[in-house]
Amino acid sequence: MIAVVRTRTLRALRADVSEAEAATAAARAEAEQHRAEGARATDSAIRAEIALEELRAALARTTADAARLEGELEILRAQSLLDTEDRQALRTLLRITRKQNARTDRVYVLYRFGKLHSIHATRDAAEIAAEAEGAPRDGWTSPTTCCASPSPASEVPWRIQPLPLGGTKA
């Protein structure tokens, strides 16, 4: 079959074909651009997912480190308290040692019925020794230098007499 087409129609058809080819080329270019954008978006999403996984792992490590450091902090606080207590105990021991190392200027003589029983560095030590021998825990009196005792020394069951040492005076 032979078709007769007029020139004007042929030109119109050719113009339509040209427009269609141009629209097709534009559509292909746009489709290629969309494919490229899709590929970039996919790559970006993959990178974001990887970064998210890395951040979650870092968060887990940081949380574990924080828990470990918190435990260490508790231990250090307890150690600090113990160190403070130790320093206080050492200071107390040092004070006691200094007091004990201080030169004694007197001794305390313990008499029983006027006879020498023992000699002690402190009055408390003399009282403890007398109490260990059966002396009562109360009723201790110190002899005064101004007045003589109303009863003779041989009648007093227990008596503590401070005596100065060396050239010192009591």
Disulfide bonds with the S-S distance in Angstrom:
none
